[in-house]
Amino acid sequence: MRGYYTADEVRAAEAGLFERVAEGVPMRRAAYGLANVVAGELRERTGGVAGRAVTLLVGSGDNGGDALWAGAMLRRRAVAVTAVLLSPDRAHRRGLAALRRAGGRIHDAATGSAADLLGTPDLIIDGIVGISGRGSLRPRAAELVAATEAPIVAADLPSGVDPDTGAVDGPAVRAAVTVTFGARKPVHALAAPWCGRIELVPIGLHLPDPELAALEPISIGADWPVPGSRDDKYSQGVTGICAGSDVYPGAAVLSTGAAVAATSGMVRYTGTAAAQVLARYPEVIAADSVADTGRVQAWVFGPGAGTGTAARDRLAEILATDLPVLVDADGLTLLAAEPRLIADRRAPTVLTPHAGEFARLTGHELGPDRVAAVRALAGEWGVTVLLKGRATLVAAPDRPTLVNEAGGSWAATAGAGDVLSGVIGALLAAGREPWWSAAAGARVHALAANLAAHANGTVGAPVSASPLLRHLRAAVRTVRELPG
């Protein structure tokens, strides 16, 4: 797993590092890595390094020191470096001295116009605030950032974005590249659009097991259910789908089709959209009721199912089983109105809310700290919770929280959640644990959306749920074929 570490966890690891190495060594390591990434960006963007220009936006403290030392190293590669000091009296003393010795130019941010201070650099280095920073940029820093036309390389994290929550509540840096030192932080997954490409520079930190992590695609591919020589349709997992209605028959088609595409051994359907489902997927077995559905190994309930009495009774009947159950969409609305339906459940349960459904379940808005919020709901209800978003979060009691940064918002389209439910349901039916199933399903779902958006040579086009569903098998095949 790829770990993400809070500011407190990183500071604790840094304290241990400072006891093992000489003073100044960690910053020098970080600055060397930052300078190398900047040099690579210059080479990629402009064709060279020597003779190019870089401007540093320098705050007080160690983050500014990282930028100043990197600037001194870039000067030795014949880069013209200008540092704009936002707090001249509090600038990192040794880093500033190193840049002066190397021939860098120094400006006080309080003097001159933003355009004159910035110049016309090929790149900007954001060294305004680091992991100790909270809140949006202060007015002068915000003015300088707003006037910036060159791509920005952020030192450790984009200034103005919260390191632990990824929240942005005012002016902030939007970086093309973020160079993180020693460890990835939650911001790098939770606020990826602000971070750009992430480059990790090791500096020698000894880190604990992460409490926030991402499943690596290669591990998902290695564990994805694939039929063996002795498998049959039952041993591969039978997924039960209770979804759709006269108003929303498409939700049944999408969720059922996703379970088929995610390689269930068999998919059984119950609901009022059987005709539409069978017209698309004749291999599905349809029944008139939950009781008549037959043997299944996991249930998906909710997409387009309605919120009336009949739907409520079907949900109660499914939750009364000892099988894994995923509840989505209308099912979540029913649970929000009647939480006791799930209160005494001991079998695995997965809830897959978006922000609005989360608010209905909990009685309050999600708030800026999505990680804490999803952990709290999972702990209070004793279930696995998948909170949808570009950075999807999966929390379960006594497990690390998993994050899947989708790399785009292609799946932010009507019906995409129905597809996700079917994928996860198939994994549950195959015997995979809910925590892993939710995160792995989210990863493959995001990949399918990306493939659909870039199909037929397009650079990236809006997608709907149907092409996303059509690319599911290709997404599964992609993670299965990653080199091990």
C-alpha positions in Angstrom: 0.0 0.0 0.0 1.1 3.6 -0.6 0.9 5.5 2.7 -0.1 9.1 3.3 1.1 10.7 6.6 -0.4 13.6 8.6 1.7 16.6 9.5 2.0 15.4 13.1 3.2 12.0 11.9 5.8 13.6 9.6 7.0 15.9 12.3 7.5 13.0 14.7 9.5 11.1 12.0 11.5 14.2 11.3 12.4 14.5 15.0 13.8 11.0 14.9 15.8 11.9 11.7 17.3 15.0 13.3 18.7 12.8 16.1 20.4 10.4 13.5 22.0 12.9 11.1 23.9 16.1 11.3 22.1 19.4 11.4 21.0 20.7 8.1 21.3 17.3 6.3 17.5 16.7 5.9 16.9 20.1 4.4 19.9 19.7 2.0 18.5 16.3 0.9 15.1 17.8 0.3 16.5 20.8 -1.5 18.7 18.6 -3.7 15.6 16.6 -4.7 13.6 19.7 -5.4 16.4 21.2 -7.5 16.6 18.0 -9.6 12.9 18.0 -10.2 12.9 21.7 -11.2 15.9 21.1 -13.5 14.0 18.2 -15.1 10.9 20.4 -15.6 13.0 23.1 -17.2 14.6 20.6 -19.6 11.2 19.1 -20.5 9.4 22.4 -20.9 12.2 24.6 -22.4 14.8 22.2 -23.8 17.5 23.1 -21.4 18.6 24.2 -17.9 21.5 26.6 -18.2 20.3 30.1 -18.9 16.7 29.5 -17.8 15.0 31.6 -15.1 13.3 30.5 -11.8 11.6 32.7 -9.2 11.2 31.5 -5.6 8.3 32.6 -3.5 9.8 32.3 0.0 8.0 32.3 3.3 9.4 32.0 6.8 10.5 28.7 8.2 11.9 25.4 6.8 9.7 25.4 3.7 11.2 28.6 2.6 14.6 27.2 3.5 14.0 24.2 1.2 13.3 26.6 -1.7 16.3 28.8 -0.9 18.7 25.9 -0.8 17.2 24.5 -4.0 17.7 28.0 -5.6 21.4 27.9 -4.6 21.8 24.5 -6.2 20.1 25.7 -9.4 22.4 28.7 -9.6 25.3 26.2 -9.8 23.6 24.9 -13.0 23.6 28.4 -14.5 19.9 29.0 -13.8 19.0 32.7 -13.1 17.4 32.6 -9.7 15.4 35.3 -8.0 14.0 35.0 -4.5 10.9 37.0 -3.4 10.9 37.1 0.4 7.5 37.4 2.0 9.0 37.7 5.5 12.6 39.0 5.0 13.3 39.2 8.8 12.2 35.5 9.2 13.7 34.0 6.1 15.8 30.9 6.7 19.2 32.3 7.5 21.5 29.6 6.1 19.4 29.0 3.0 19.4 32.8 2.2 23.1 33.0 2.7 23.7 30.1 0.4 21.6 31.7 -2.3 23.4 35.0 -1.9 26.8 33.2 -2.2 25.6 31.4 -5.4 24.7 34.8 -7.0 20.9 34.7 -6.6 18.9 37.9 -6.6 16.9 38.8 -3.5 13.8 40.9 -3.4 11.6 42.0 -0.5 7.9 41.2 -1.4 6.8 44.4 0.2 8.6 46.5 -2.4 7.6 46.9 -6.0 4.7 45.5 -8.1 4.0 41.8 -8.3 5.0 41.8 -12.0 8.3 43.5 -11.3 9.1 41.1 -8.4 8.2 38.0 -10.3 9.9 38.9 -13.6 9.4 36.5 -16.5 10.6 33.1 -15.1 10.3 29.8 -16.8 9.2 28.3 -13.5 8.1 29.4 -10.0 9.0 27.5 -6.9 6.3 27.8 -4.1 8.1 27.8 -0.8 5.6 30.0 1.0 4.3 27.6 3.7 4.8 23.9 4.5 3.1 21.3 6.7 2.7 23.7 9.6 0.7 26.1 7.5 -3.0 26.4 7.9 -5.6 28.5 6.1 -5.5 30.4 2.9 -2.7 32.5 1.5 -2.2 35.9 3.1 -3.0 38.9 0.9 0.5 39.7 -0.4 1.3 36.0 -1.1 -2.1 35.7 -2.8 -1.4 38.7 -5.0 1.9 37.3 -6.1 0.5 33.9 -6.8 -2.4 35.4 -8.8 0.1 37.4 -10.9 2.1 34.3 -11.7 1.9 33.1 -15.3 4.7 30.5 -15.2 4.0 26.9 -14.0 4.5 26.4 -10.3 6.5 23.7 -8.6 5.3 23.4 -5.0 7.8 22.5 -2.2 6.2 19.7 -0.2 2.6 20.9 -0.8 0.8 23.8 -2.5 0.6 26.7 -0.1 -2.9 27.5 1.1 -4.1 23.9 0.9 -4.6 22.1 4.2 -1.9 19.4 4.6 -4.2 16.9 6.4 -7.6 17.5 4.9 -6.9 19.0 1.5 -9.4 21.7 2.2 -9.1 25.0 0.3 -11.0 27.9 1.9 -9.5 30.8 0.0 -6.5 31.8 -2.2 -4.1 28.9 -2.7 -1.4 27.7 -5.0 -2.4 25.4 -7.9 0.8 23.6 -8.8 1.9 21.8 -11.9 4.2 19.6 -9.9 4.5 19.0 -6.1 7.8 17.7 -4.7 7.0 16.1 -1.4 9.8 15.4 1.1 10.1 12.1 2.9 6.5 11.1 2.8 3.3 11.7 0.9 0.7 13.7 2.9 -3.1 13.4 2.8 -3.2 16.6 0.7 -1.5 14.8 -2.2 -4.5 12.4 -2.5 -7.3 14.6 -1.2 -6.5 17.7 -3.2 -4.8 16.2 -6.2 -6.0 18.9 -8.7 -4.1 21.5 -6.6 -1.0 19.4 -6.4 -0.5 18.4 -10.0 2.0 15.6 -10.5 3.5 14.3 -7.3 7.3 13.6 -7.0 8.5 12.0 -3.7 12.0 12.8 -2.5 13.3 10.4 0.2 15.1 12.1 3.0 15.5 9.1 5.4 12.3 9.2 7.5 11.3 6.1 9.5 7.5 6.1 9.2 4.9 4.0 11.0 2.3 1.9 9.3 -0.1 4.4 7.6 -3.5 5.2 8.8 -4.4 6.5 5.3 -3.3 4.5 2.3 -4.0 3.6 -1.3 -4.1 0.1 -2.8 -1.4 -0.2 -5.5 -3.0 -1.2 -8.9 -0.6 -4.1 -9.2 -1.9 -5.6 -5.9 -5.5 -5.1 -7.0 -4.7 -7.0 -10.2 -3.0 -9.8 -8.2 -6.0 -10.3 -5.9 -8.8 -9.8 -8.5 -10.9 -13.0 -8.7 -10.0 -15.1 -11.7 -11.5 -18.6 -12.2 -9.2 -21.5 -11.6 -9.2 -25.0 -13.1 -11.7 -26.3 -10.5 -14.0 -23.3 -10.3 -17.6 -23.3 -11.4 -20.2 -20.6 -11.6 -21.0 -21.0 -7.9 -17.5 -21.0 -6.6 -16.7 -17.8 -8.6 -19.5 -15.9 -6.7 -23.2 -15.4 -7.3 -24.2 -11.8 -7.0 -27.8 -10.8 -6.2 -29.0 -7.4 -7.5 -32.1 -5.7 -6.2 -32.3 -2.5 -8.1 -34.4 -0.4 -10.5 -38.0 0.5 -10.7 -40.6 1.6 -13.3 -39.1 5.1 -13.0 -35.5 4.1 -13.1 -35.1 0.8 -15.0 -31.7 1.9 -16.2 -30.2 1.7 -12.7 -31.0 -2.0 -12.7 -29.4 -2.5 -16.1 -26.2 -0.6 -15.1 -25.6 -2.3 -11.7 -26.5 -5.8 -13.0 -24.3 -5.3 -16.1 -21.4 -4.2 -13.9 -21.6 -7.3 -11.8 -21.6 -9.4 -15.0 -18.6 -7.5 -16.4 -16.7 -7.7 -13.1 -16.6 -11.5 -13.7 -19.2 -12.8 -11.3 -19.8 -16.5 -11.9 -23.5 -15.8 -11.9 -25.8 -12.7 -11.4 -29.3 -13.0 -10.1 -31.7 -10.1 -10.4 -35.0 -9.3 -8.6 -37.0 -6.2 -9.2 -39.5 -4.6 -11.7 -36.9 -4.1 -14.5 -36.3 -7.7 -15.3 -37.4 -7.3 -19.0 -34.9 -4.5 -19.5 -32.1 -6.3 -17.7 -32.6 -9.6 -19.6 -32.8 -7.7 -22.9 -29.2 -6.5 -22.3 -27.9 -9.5 -20.4 -29.6 -12.8 -21.2 -27.2 -14.7 -18.9 -28.7 -13.0 -15.8 -31.3 -15.1 -13.9 -34.4 -13.0 -12.9 -36.9 -13.6 -10.1 -40.0 -11.9 -8.9 -39.0 -11.5 -5.3 -36.1 -11.7 -2.9 -37.3 -15.0 -1.5 -37.5 -16.5 -5.0 -34.1 -15.3 -6.1 -32.2 -18.4 -5.1 -28.7 -18.9 -3.9 -26.6 -15.8 -3.8 -23.3 -15.0 -2.0 -23.7 -11.2 -1.7 -26.5 -8.6 -2.3 -26.5 -5.2 -3.9 -29.5 -3.1 -3.0 -30.6 0.4 -3.9 -29.8 1.9 -7.3 -33.1 3.2 -8.6 -35.0 0.9 -6.2 -37.4 3.6 -4.9 -38.1 4.6 -1.3 -41.7 3.3 -0.8 -43.0 0.6 1.5 -42.3 -2.2 -0.9 -38.6 -1.1 -1.3 -38.2 -0.8 2.4 -39.5 -4.3 3.0 -37.2 -5.7 0.3 -34.2 -4.0 2.0 -35.2 -5.3 5.4 -35.5 -8.8 4.0 -32.0 -8.6 2.4 -30.4 -7.1 5.6 -31.9 -9.9 7.6 -29.7 -12.4 5.8 -26.2 -13.4 7.0 -24.8 -12.4 3.6 -22.6 -9.4 2.7 -24.8 -6.5 1.5 -23.9 -3.3 -0.3 -26.5 -0.5 0.1 -26.5 2.4 -2.3 -28.6 5.3 -3.5 -32.3 4.8 -2.6 -31.2 2.2 0.0 -29.2 4.8 1.8 -32.2 7.1 1.9 -34.2 4.3 3.5 -31.5 3.6 6.1 -31.3 7.3 6.9 -35.0 7.3 7.7 -34.8 4.0 9.6 -31.3 3.2 10.9 -32.5 0.4 13.1 -32.7 -1.8 9.9 -29.0 -2.1 10.2 -28.4 -1.6 13.9 -28.1 -5.3 14.9 -26.5 -6.6 11.7 -23.4 -8.7 12.1 -22.8 -9.7 8.5 -20.5 -7.5 6.4 -22.3 -4.3 5.2 -21.0 -1.7 2.8 -22.5 1.7 2.4 -21.6 3.9 -0.6 -22.8 7.4 -0.1 -22.0 10.6 -1.9 -21.8 13.8 0.1 -25.6 14.4 0.1 -26.4 10.9 1.1 -23.7 11.1 3.8 -25.5 14.1 5.3 -28.8 12.3 5.3 -27.2 9.3 7.1 -25.4 11.4 9.8 -27.7 14.4 10.1 -24.9 16.8 9.4 -22.9 18.1 6.4 -19.7 16.3 5.5 -17.3 19.2 6.5 -13.8 19.8 5.4 -12.2 16.8 7.1 -13.6 14.0 4.9 -11.2 11.3 6.4 -12.4 12.0 9.9 -16.0 12.0 8.8 -16.0 8.7 7.0 -14.1 7.1 9.8 -16.6 8.3 12.4 -19.6 6.9 10.4 -17.9 3.6 9.9 -17.1 3.3 13.5 -20.5 4.4 14.8 -22.5 2.1 12.5 -20.0 -0.8 12.5 -19.9 -1.0 8.7 -17.6 -0.3 5.7 -18.2 3.1 4.2 -17.2 4.2 0.8 -17.5 8.0 0.4 -17.7 8.9 -3.2 -15.7 11.7 -4.8 -12.7 12.2 -7.0 -10.7 11.1 -4.0 -12.9 8.2 -2.9 -12.5 7.1 0.7 -13.1 3.7 2.2 -13.2 3.3 6.0 -13.9 0.3 8.2 -13.6 -0.3 11.9 -10.0 -1.1 13.0 -8.5 -0.8 9.5 -6.5 1.9 7.8 -8.6 4.3 5.7 -8.1 3.7 2.0 -8.1 6.5 -0.6 -8.5 6.2 -4.4 -7.6 9.3 -6.3 -9.3 8.8 -9.6 -7.0 11.1 -11.6 -9.9 12.9 -13.0 -13.7 13.4 -12.7 -14.8 11.3 -15.6 -17.0 9.2 -13.4 -18.9 12.2 -12.1 -21.9 11.3 -14.3 -25.4 10.0 -13.7 -25.5 6.2 -13.3 -21.8 5.8 -12.6 -22.5 5.0 -9.0 -24.9 2.2 -10.1 -22.0 0.7 -12.0 -19.7 1.0 -9.0 -22.2 -0.9 -6.9 -22.3 -3.8 -9.2 -18.5 -4.1 -9.4 -18.2 -4.1 -5.6 -21.1 -6.5 -5.2 -19.3 -9.0 -7.5 -16.1 -8.8 -5.4 -18.1 -9.4 -2.2 -19.8 -12.4 -3.8 -16.4 -13.8 -4.7 -15.4 -13.8 -1.1 -13.2 -10.7 -0.9 -13.4 -8.7 2.3 -15.6 -5.5 2.1 -12.8 -3.1 2.9 -10.6 -4.4 0.0 -13.6 -4.9 -2.3 -14.8 -1.3 -2.0 -11.3 0.2 -2.6 -10.5 -2.2 -5.5 -13.8 -1.6 -7.1 -13.3 2.1 -6.9 -9.9 1.8 -8.5 -11.1 -0.3 -11.5 -14.2 1.9 -11.8 -12.1 5.0 -12.1 -9.8 3.3 -14.6 -12.9 2.3 -16.7 -14.1 5.9 -16.7 -10.6 7.1 -17.8 -10.5 4.5 -20.6 -14.0 5.5 -21.8 -13.0 9.2 -21.8 -9.9 8.5 -23.9 -11.4 5.9 -26.2 -11.0 6.1 -30.0 -8.0 8.4 -29.7 -9.8 11.3 -28.0 -7.8 13.5 -25.6 -10.5 13.3 -23.0 -14.2 13.6 -23.6 -17.2 13.6 -21.2 -18.5 10.1 -20.6 -21.8 8.7 -19.5 -22.4 5.5 -17.5 -23.0 3.2 -20.5 -19.5 3.6 -22.1 -18.0 3.4 -18.6 -19.7 0.1 -18.2 -18.5 -1.1 -21.6 -14.9 -0.4 -20.6 -15.1 -2.3 -17.3 -13.7 -5.6 -18.7 -10.8 -3.7 -20.3 -10.1 -2.0 -16.9 -10.1 -5.4 -15.1 -7.8 -6.8 -17.8 -5.5 -3.8 -17.4 -4.9 -4.3 -13.7 -4.6 -8.1 -14.2 -1.8 -7.6 -16.7 0.3 -5.2 -14.8 3.8 -6.7 -14.5 4.5 -8.3 -11.1 
